[in-house]
Amino acid sequence: MAERSKRERSREAAREAVAQAGQRTRAPRQPRQGQDPFSGEMRRRQVVPLLVFHLIAQGPSYGNQLMERIGSLTEGVLSVNPNTMYPLLRKLEEDGLIEGQWEHPERRSRRFYSLTRKGRAEYKRLLEDVRPLLESVKHSVDGILDEVYDT
């Protein structure tokens, strides 16, 4: 049996990364610089909430600050817009996982969020649940880089 080409092995590694992330494979697309590898359910239900919990655990934070810190932490690969962040923060607050306090209660201003006891437990759960996913994505990306760039 003939050996597979680098291109075939790279495509297989990419398909494996997508499959391990619980996503369906799609026709290959041209990559865009800074494209977010975390999309769909994985992004909405796991990675972004994990990062929000992580950053809030470091100290009270407000929405724009969280978006900036996530962008900076991921060097722009994972960007979160207000249409994602603010509904997430409202949902987390409704679920009792975070609590918000207005900077100036007498008027609408920045709302600083802190973790609740229930939120700390959810953060701990996400730390355990998301790590294997992130490790598999890292492993797959490392394999692609090694294969394509002979590093």
C-alpha positions as CSV (number, residue, x, y, z in Angstrom):
1,M,0.0,0.0,0.0
2,A,1.4,3.4,-1.0
3,E,2.1,6.0,1.7
4,R,-0.3,8.9,2.0
5,S,0.9,12.3,0.9
6,K,1.6,15.1,3.4
7,R,-1.6,16.8,2.2
8,E,-3.7,13.7,2.8
9,R,-2.2,13.2,6.3
10,S,-2.8,16.9,7.1
11,R,-6.4,16.7,6.0
12,E,-6.9,13.6,8.1
13,A,-5.4,15.3,11.1
14,A,-7.8,18.2,10.6
15,R,-10.8,15.9,10.2
16,E,-9.7,14.1,13.4
17,A,-9.5,17.4,15.3
18,V,-13.0,18.4,14.1
19,A,-14.4,15.0,15.0
20,Q,-12.8,15.0,18.4
21,A,-14.3,18.4,19.0
22,G,-17.8,16.9,18.4
23,Q,-18.3,18.8,15.1
24,R,-19.3,17.4,11.7
25,T,-16.7,17.5,8.9
26,R,-17.4,19.8,6.1
27,A,-15.9,20.5,2.7
28,P,-12.5,22.1,3.1
29,R,-12.5,25.9,3.1
30,Q,-9.7,28.4,2.6
31,P,-8.4,29.4,6.0
32,R,-8.7,33.1,7.0
33,Q,-6.1,34.7,9.2
34,G,-7.2,34.8,12.8
35,Q,-10.1,32.5,12.1
36,D,-11.8,31.3,15.3
37,P,-11.2,27.5,15.7
38,F,-13.9,27.4,18.4
39,S,-17.3,27.6,16.8
40,G,-20.8,26.4,17.4
41,E,-21.8,24.6,20.6
42,M,-18.1,24.1,21.7
43,R,-17.6,27.8,21.7
44,R,-20.9,28.9,23.2
45,R,-21.3,26.3,25.8
46,Q,-17.8,25.5,26.9
47,V,-14.8,27.6,25.9
48,V,-16.3,31.2,26.2
49,P,-18.0,30.4,29.6
50,L,-14.8,28.8,30.9
51,L,-12.8,31.9,30.0
52,V,-15.5,34.2,31.5
53,F,-15.4,32.2,34.7
54,H,-11.6,32.2,34.7
55,L,-11.3,35.9,34.3
56,I,-14.0,36.8,36.8
57,A,-12.4,34.5,39.3
58,Q,-9.4,36.7,39.1
59,G,-11.5,39.7,40.2
60,P,-14.7,41.5,39.3
61,S,-14.9,42.3,35.6
62,Y,-17.4,44.0,33.2
63,G,-18.4,42.9,29.8
64,N,-16.2,45.1,27.6
65,Q,-13.2,44.2,29.8
66,L,-13.9,40.5,29.4
67,M,-14.2,40.8,25.6
68,E,-10.8,42.7,25.5
69,R,-9.1,40.2,27.9
70,I,-10.3,37.2,25.9
71,G,-9.1,38.8,22.6
72,S,-5.8,39.6,24.2
73,L,-5.4,36.2,25.9
74,T,-6.0,34.4,22.6
75,E,-4.1,36.9,20.5
76,G,-7.2,37.7,18.6
77,V,-8.0,34.1,17.5
78,L,-11.0,34.0,19.7
79,S,-13.0,37.2,19.6
80,V,-16.2,37.7,21.4
81,N,-18.6,40.4,20.4
82,P,-21.3,42.1,22.5
83,N,-24.0,40.0,20.9
84,T,-22.4,37.0,22.5
85,M,-21.0,38.4,25.7
86,Y,-24.0,40.3,27.1
87,P,-26.6,37.5,26.6
88,L,-24.1,35.1,28.2
89,L,-23.5,37.3,31.2
90,R,-27.3,37.8,31.6
91,K,-27.8,34.0,31.4
92,L,-25.0,33.3,33.9
93,E,-26.5,35.9,36.3
94,E,-30.1,34.5,35.9
95,D,-28.7,31.0,36.7
96,G,-27.1,32.3,39.9
97,L,-23.5,31.6,38.6
98,I,-22.4,35.2,38.7
99,E,-23.7,38.4,40.3
100,G,-23.5,41.9,38.9
101,Q,-23.2,45.2,40.6
102,W,-23.5,48.6,38.9
103,E,-20.4,50.8,39.2
104,H,-22.8,53.7,39.9
105,P,-26.1,52.3,41.1
106,E,-27.9,55.6,40.6
107,R,-27.4,55.4,36.8
108,R,-26.6,52.8,34.2
109,S,-22.9,52.4,34.1
110,R,-20.5,49.5,33.9
111,R,-21.8,46.3,35.6
112,F,-19.0,44.4,37.4
113,Y,-19.5,40.7,37.7
114,S,-18.3,38.3,40.5
115,L,-18.5,34.6,40.8
116,T,-21.1,33.1,43.3
117,R,-20.5,29.9,45.2
118,K,-22.6,28.1,42.6
119,G,-20.5,29.8,39.9
120,R,-17.2,28.6,41.5
121,A,-18.6,25.0,41.4
122,E,-19.5,25.4,37.7
123,Y,-16.1,26.9,36.9
124,K,-14.5,23.8,38.6
125,R,-16.7,21.5,36.5
126,L,-15.8,23.3,33.3
127,L,-12.1,23.2,34.1
128,E,-12.4,19.4,34.2
129,D,-14.8,19.0,31.3
130,V,-13.1,21.3,28.8
131,R,-9.4,20.4,29.3
132,P,-9.6,17.2,27.2
133,L,-11.2,19.1,24.4
134,L,-8.6,21.8,24.4
135,E,-5.8,19.3,24.7
136,S,-7.1,17.4,21.7
137,V,-7.4,20.6,19.6
138,K,-3.8,21.5,20.7
139,H,-2.5,18.0,19.8
140,S,-4.2,18.1,16.4
141,V,-3.0,21.6,15.6
142,D,0.6,20.6,16.7
143,G,0.3,17.6,14.4
144,I,-0.7,19.7,11.5
145,L,2.1,22.2,12.1
146,D,4.6,19.3,12.4
147,E,3.4,17.7,9.2
148,V,3.0,20.8,7.0
149,Y,6.0,22.8,8.3
150,D,8.3,19.9,9.2
151,T,8.8,21.4,12.7
